[in-house]
Amino acid sequence: MVLKLFNTLGRKKQEFKPIHGKEVGIYTCGPTVYWYQHIGNLRSYIFADILKRVLIYDGFKVKHVMNVTDVGHLTSDADSGEDKMEKAALKEGKKAEDIANYYWKIFREDFKKLNIIEPNIWCKATEHIKEQIELIKKLEEKGYTYETSDGIYFDTSKYKDYGKLALLNVKGLEAGKRIEVGDKRNKTDFALWKFSEEEGKRQQEWKSPWGIGFPGWHIECSAMSSKYLGEQFDIHTGGEDHIPIHHTNEICQSECAFGKKPWVNYWLHGAFLTFKGEKVSKSKGGLFTISELEEKEYKPLEYRYFCLNGHYRTQLEFSIENLDNAKNSLQRLKRIISSLPKDNENSKIDKKYLEEFENAINDDLDMPKALSVLWKLVRDEKAEGKIKTIKKMDEVFGLDLLKKEEIKIPHEVQKLVEEREKARKTKDFKKSDELRDKINKLGFNVADSKEGVKISKL
């Protein structure tokens, strides 16, 4: 089975060919841990998880690295404004390190709730200052840097391919939104190292050959990815908002430092989660954390299922109504699966449906199509080996489709179920139906099978 992925670098689907046989190196831009990650952020990580699961399903050995930004991410992409970590520490009256560890812990808990496989390596920016300084020194030695009043900058005019990922018209930026230039040589130049405005005022600052300060946001990803995956690797993922600046700058500095083109062979980007047609954000609304969805009685895997109903490259409209539809659909799917008879010992995986499924997942991770194959399978009365086939598919879906949930059945419901069983044994089907309706009104469903009565929540 040939895996095809849409490469942002070139804007087309390409057959995936790793650098080293069946081994794959992936770097994912991780969280800036100054606050809770909302469901829009988490959609991007669900997409990266599906990518990794498909690669593993296809027999690749995956080494996955994800950064934790705990310094250097300023409130403005123009290398100005406050450091998000310093700002959060000041606001909460805590150490920046404590802030970072707290929100990183919550982030990892969300991963577990969403069945997202953790990366092989988590790497914190603050624990890789040495590597970042060394990379800046390498760029300096090659003549790509210059000093301003507030830091060390990369001179983008010395890299002719700048903006190739974003198909960026650098000259056209003058006519677009205002670009803060300050004493930068070029409007697209970016900070590699920022000087502390007043030494000792920041919680996080380090000595460097250029003075006391802290690293820029972009340099951390280049330094850490190259440390763990090498100076050239297979796949880099992130949200579509990373394309024009963060990932563009990563490519620029990395290809100049390492002399490898391309630095990364495949760039994959997830589209925004939207609310009322606009990107989900604090200012626009539609913003929830996983914990807040749980408070509203939505299970994290219901949100995961919601995300799988949209292709990762297509913006997905969020609303409570849309989430309700996904919730009901997943519950219905699990009810059907729970009522399926067990496969017998000689049952084999259904090759027809599995091949359809594999064609879908290998066609640029087409999860909506893969889900439609699953639904066809469970509804096909003639299909055999359903349970084994569903189990295999769920290696990619990550929805715990065969996991039996512990349901707390109220005493009132249990009593009605017992009365219904007595009615069925005496063939009083009218009373049996009436009792079923009462059970349904209390939010539960009863299904009769060879193994006995099965009770599930509606």
Secondary structure, DSSP 8 states (H G I E B T S, - for coil): ---EEEETTTTEEEE---SBTTEEEEEE---BTTS---HHHHHHHHHHHHHHHHHHHTT-EEEEEEEEB-S--BSSTTS-S-BHHHHHHHHHTS-HHHHHHHHHHHHHHHHHHTT----SEEEEGGGGHHHHHHHHHHHHHTT-EEE-SSEEEE-GGG-TTTTTTTT--TGGGGGSS----TT-SSTT-EEEEEE-SSTTTSSS-B--TT-SEEE-HHHHHHHHHHHHH-SSEEEEEEEGGGIIIIIHHHHHHHHHHH--SSSEEEEEEE--EEETTEE-BTTTB----HHHHHHTT--HHHHHHHHHTS-TTS-EE--HHHHHHHHHHHHHHHHHHHHS----TT----HHHHHHHHHHHTBT--HHHHHHHHHHHHH-TT---HHHHHHHHHHHH-S-TT--------HHHHHHHHHHHHHHHTT-HHHHHHHHHHHHHTTEEEEEETTEEEEEE-
